[in-house]
Amino acid sequence: MCTAIISVEPSAAVPVLVAGVRDEFIARDWQPPGRHWPDRPGLVGGRDLRAGGTWFAVDPAAPRVALVLNGRGRMAPEEGRATRGELPLLMAADGKLGELELAAFDPFHLVGAEPDRVRLWSWDGRDLVERVLGRGLHMIVNSGLEGEGQQDGGTEDAYMGARLAHFRPRLDAAARPRPGDADDPREAWGAWLPLLEGDGLPRADHRALLPLLDMGDGRVWGTTSVSLAALAPGSVRYDFSGAPGDGAAWTRVL
């Protein structure tokens, strides 16, 4: 149940803000942000150790940010399946999907953000939809932009719907951050940070932005990291927390 939060304000000094909340099985190994890909030395991001890709990639030279969420729809055949973690690397490096064999990928939502435009691609295993995200605040969950693909009766969709209903108005009401050169992420991200640290909700709450759920049989699912990026012409700021909800865990990557 990953979440992406995008704010687009073309007239602002920092036109594009991106927050990526990664939910995964807690036992799945990963590395914190770094330059982990020798064939793409300009990219920075956390690395998934199972598949080798990432969920959030930054190209500081472009500047460009890309992130991926799982989508809904028809899964790819097991034989020849490609990792969705390759998609943010491709998008951050090239700014486009190119000639991909989409049928090899399970459903996804992919965000490509630059200072002057933000695009969202949604693939359901059959059709690819591309959209430009205009001025304002946008929230993306596994069921799509603002939960547009939400289905009645499903526990996961009910959780995502509750998350949107709780956090959307709070983000709308919060003062838009104006990240600058402050080393302290708390100063840089202002009113957003208490919300991105969970807004005081228990992590088992069905509204939680940072869930932590015992799935049984020793499996625990929850938020493993939160990534923040601020894009302005010629620059990008990148902050990261690998201990969601811990206010002391934020580090400035770029």
N, C-alpha and C positions, 0 to 999 in steps of 0.2 A: 504494500500500500504506500508506495512512494508518493511524494508531493513535490511539485515545482511551483514556485511563486515568482511571477514576473511583473515588474512595474516599468511602464514605458511613459516617459515624459519628455518629448522631443525638445522642449524649450529649456529644460533644466541643464545645469552644468554637468551633471552626471545623468545622461538620458535613460540609461537602462540599468535596472537592478535585477539580479537573479538569485534566488535561493533554491537550493536543491536538497531535499530531505530523502536520504536513502534508507529504505527498509529492506531487511534481508535476514536470513537465519544468522543468529549471533555467532555461531560456530564457523561460519564461512570466513576464511582467512583473506586479509587484504593488507595493503601497505598504504601509509599516509601519502599525501601529495608529494610528488617529486617528478623528475625527468626520467621516467622508467622505460622509455621506448627508444632504443638506439636508432631505429629507422625513422623516428619522428622526434629528433632531439629538441625541437622548439616547444614541444607540448609539455604541460604540467598537469598532473592529476593524480588521484588515488588509483591504485592498481589492484584489481581483483586477482587473487592468486590462483583461483581455480581455472579461469578462462583467459586471463592475461589482459583483458580490456579494462575499461573504466566506466564509471557512471557519470563523471563530470570532468570535462577536459577544458583546458585553457591554453590558448595561444596568445601570449602577451605581446608578440610582435604585430599581430594583425590589427587591433586586438579582437579576439573572438572567444566565445564561450559556447560549449555544447553539452547537453545532458540528455540522458535517456531514462524513460520509465517503461515498465512493462505495460502492454496494452491488452486488449480483449479481441478474441476472434479465433480463427483457425490456426492451429499450431503448425510449424514446419515439420516435414518428415524427419524422423530421427536420423536417417542416413543423410549426410551432407549438411546437417544443421549448422548454421554459423552463429557465433556469439553476438548478442546485441551490444556487448561492451566494445565492439569494434566501431560502432556507429558514432559515438561522440568523438573518437580519435579522428575519424574520417572527416566529420563535419568541422571540427575545430581546425584541422590542418588545411582543408580545401575549400570550406565554405559551401560545399554542395555534396549531394549524395553520389553523383556520377552514375555510372552504368552498373549498378548493383543488381545481383540476382535476388530480388526481394523475397522470392518464395523460399529462400534458405533461412529466413529470419522469422522467429516467432513474433507475434504482434507487439508493436511498440509505439510510443510517442517520443519523438525526437525534437528537441529545441535547439535552434541555432541562433545565437544572439550576437549582434554587433552594435556599435554605438548608434547607428542610424536605421537599424531594422532588426526585428525579431520574427523568426519564422517557426512554425510548428508543423511537423509531418506526422501523420497518424496512419499506421499500417495495421489492417485487421486480418491479414493473411490472404486477402483478395484484392482490396483496393487501397491505394495510397492517396491521402488527402493532404494537400499543402495549404497552409493559411498564413497570412501575415497578422501578427498581433499588434494592434494599433494602440493608441494612447489609452492609459488606464492600468488597472490592476487585473492580472489574470492568474487563476489557479488551475493547475492541471493535476489530475489524479489518474489512477489506472483506468478508470472508466471514461477518461477524456477531459477535454477542456470544460471546466466548471461541472464535471461529472455528467456530461451530456449523454453518455451511453449507459447510465445507471439503470440497473434492472431491479424491479421490485422483488422482495422476498429473500434476497441473498444477504448473508451476514456481512461479507466484505463490503458490499455496496452500501449497506446500512451504516457501517463504520465510516466509509468515505463521505457519505451524505452528511453525517453528523459532524465530521471534521470540517467540511465546507461551511455548514451552517453556523458553526461556532467561530471559526477563524476568519471567514470572509469579512463580516462586518467589523471585526476588531482591526484587521489590517486596513480596511477602508478608512477607519476613524483615526488610525495612528498617523502621526506626522511622518511624511516620506523622508527616509534617511538622505543625508547629503554627505556620503563618504568622501573623505579627502585624504590627507597624508597622516592623520593621527595614527600612531602605532597601536593604540588601544582599540580593538574592535568594538568594545562597548560604546566608546565615544563616537566611532565612525558610523555605527548602525543604529544608534539611538533607540527610538520607540519600537523598532522591529525586534530587537534582541530579546526582550522578555517574552514576546510571543513565540519566537523561534526556539526559546528554551522551554517551551511547553505551556506557558500561560498559567502555571500553577496546577494544571490538571494531573491527576494520577496517571501513570503510564498505561495502566490497564483500562482506563476510561475509554468508552467507545468514541468519544470526541477527540481523543488525543492526537496531536500532531507528531508526537514522538512515542509511538506505541511500544510496549514490551509485553508480549503475550506468550504464555506457556501453551504450546501446542500438544503436549503430551509426548511420551516416549523419549524424553530428554531433549526435545526440540523446542527452542525458544526463538521466537520471531520478533524483530523489533527494529527500531531506528539505530543504525550503526554509525552514522555521521551526518553532519549538516555542512553544506558548502555555500558560501556567499561570494558573489562577484558584482562589481560595480564597473560599468563600461562607460568611458568617456572617449571623445576623439583622441586617439593616440595613446591611450592608457587603459589599464585594467587593474583593479584592486581585487584580491582573492584572499578570503578568510575561511578558516576551517575549524571544525570541532569534531574530534573523534570520540568524545564522551558526551553525547547529547544530554542536555539539561544541566550540565555542570558549567556554571558561569565562568569558572577559572580555566576552562579547557580550550578557549578560543586562541588560535594562533594566526598571525598574518603570514600568508604564504608568499604573496606578491604585493 
